[in-house]
Amino acid sequence: MRNLHEQLPRPFLILGDVNGKHTAWGNIIDQRGRTIEHFITNCNICLLNTGETTHLHVQTGTTSAIDLSLCIPDIVNNARWSVMSDTYGSDHFPIQIDFAIHQPLPRAQIHHEKSRLKDL
């Protein structure tokens, strides 16, 4: 995973169903979660998850947080992460990430020419 992080153009998001559990994103810790948490820490990557559950185990009705959203520190403060309440038939809840854009958008240049209808 470290090689992936070094190859990505900035800014970037890493989104995935990692099936790893850690208290940092709302679960008890398992080995995969420990490995992922070390990756996040060692690569200076930010976790957008808030601790909300992202997965519904249909057979038991239990939920867990196994879908992660990661980004670089440059954009973490501009992101708002949330989980939608309807699974739409999946066993994962959709994740929505909204970004505040602080860069002004370019304005279109409109040229007005006076009509010369009276000259016709």
C-alpha positions as CSV (number, residue, x, y, z in Angstrom):
1,M,0.0,0.0,0.0
2,R,2.9,2.4,0.7
3,N,3.9,2.2,-3.0
4,L,0.4,3.2,-4.0
5,H,0.4,6.2,-1.8
6,E,3.7,7.4,-3.3
7,Q,2.4,7.1,-6.9
8,L,-0.9,9.0,-6.5
9,P,-1.1,12.5,-7.9
10,R,-2.1,15.1,-5.3
11,P,-4.6,15.9,-4.1
12,F,-6.1,12.4,-3.8
13,L,-8.8,10.3,-2.1
14,I,-8.5,6.6,-1.3
15,L,-11.9,5.0,-0.8
16,G,-12.4,1.3,-0.1
17,D,-14.1,-1.6,1.5
18,V,-11.0,-2.6,3.5
19,N,-12.7,-5.1,5.9
20,G,-10.3,-4.0,8.6
21,K,-11.4,-2.9,12.0
22,H,-9.9,-0.3,14.3
23,T,-11.1,2.0,17.1
24,A,-9.9,4.9,15.0
25,W,-12.9,4.4,12.7
26,G,-15.4,2.9,15.2
27,N,-14.6,-0.8,15.7
28,I,-12.7,-3.1,17.9
29,I,-9.2,-3.7,16.6
30,D,-8.3,-6.7,14.3
31,Q,-5.0,-7.4,12.6
32,R,-6.0,-6.0,9.2
33,G,-7.2,-2.8,11.0
34,R,-3.9,-2.5,12.8
35,T,-2.0,-2.8,9.5
36,I,-4.2,-0.1,7.9
37,E,-3.9,2.2,10.8
38,H,-0.1,2.0,10.7
39,F,-0.3,2.8,6.9
40,I,-2.5,5.8,7.6
41,T,-0.1,7.1,10.4
42,N,3.2,6.3,8.6
43,C,2.1,7.9,5.3
44,N,0.6,11.1,6.9
45,I,-2.8,10.3,5.5
46,C,-6.0,11.6,7.1
47,L,-9.1,9.5,7.9
48,L,-12.4,11.1,7.0
49,N,-14.6,8.5,8.7
50,T,-16.4,9.8,11.8
51,G,-17.1,6.5,13.5
52,E,-20.5,5.9,11.8
53,T,-21.1,2.4,10.6
54,T,-20.8,1.7,6.9
55,H,-21.7,-2.0,6.6
56,L,-24.8,-4.0,7.5
57,H,-24.4,-7.7,8.2
58,V,-27.8,-8.8,6.7
59,Q,-28.0,-12.2,8.5
60,T,-27.4,-10.8,12.0
61,G,-28.5,-7.2,11.6
62,T,-25.3,-6.0,13.1
63,T,-23.3,-3.0,11.7
64,S,-19.6,-2.2,11.5
65,A,-17.4,0.4,9.9
66,I,-15.2,-1.3,7.3
67,D,-15.4,1.2,4.4
68,L,-12.7,3.9,4.7
69,S,-12.3,7.3,3.2
70,L,-8.7,8.6,3.3
71,C,-7.2,11.9,1.9
72,I,-4.1,14.0,2.2
73,P,-3.9,16.7,5.0
74,D,-4.3,19.5,2.5
75,I,-7.9,18.8,1.8
76,V,-9.2,17.2,5.0
77,N,-10.5,20.4,6.5
78,N,-12.6,21.1,3.3
79,A,-14.3,17.7,3.4
80,R,-17.6,16.8,5.1
81,W,-18.0,13.0,5.4
82,S,-21.4,11.3,6.1
83,V,-23.1,8.0,5.7
84,M,-26.5,7.8,4.0
85,S,-29.3,5.9,5.9
86,D,-30.6,3.7,3.0
87,T,-28.5,0.9,1.7
88,Y,-30.5,0.7,-1.6
89,G,-30.4,-3.1,-1.5
90,S,-26.6,-3.4,-0.7
91,D,-25.0,-4.5,2.4
92,H,-23.0,-1.3,2.5
93,F,-24.4,2.2,3.3
94,P,-23.5,4.8,0.6
95,I,-20.9,7.3,1.8
96,Q,-21.2,11.0,0.8
97,I,-18.2,13.3,0.8
98,D,-18.8,17.0,0.2
99,F,-15.9,19.4,-0.4
100,A,-15.9,23.1,0.2
101,I,-14.1,24.8,-2.7
102,H,-12.5,28.1,-1.6
103,Q,-10.9,28.9,-5.0
104,P,-13.0,31.5,-6.9
105,L,-14.5,30.2,-10.1
106,P,-13.5,32.1,-13.2
107,R,-16.1,34.6,-14.4
108,A,-17.4,34.4,-17.9
109,Q,-16.6,37.5,-20.0
110,I,-19.8,38.8,-21.7
111,H,-19.4,41.4,-24.4
112,H,-22.3,43.6,-25.1
113,E,-22.7,45.3,-28.4
114,K,-25.3,47.9,-29.1
115,S,-27.9,46.8,-31.5
116,R,-27.8,48.6,-34.9
117,L,-31.5,47.8,-35.7
118,K,-32.2,51.5,-36.4
119,D,-29.5,51.3,-39.2
120,L,-31.5,48.6,-41.1
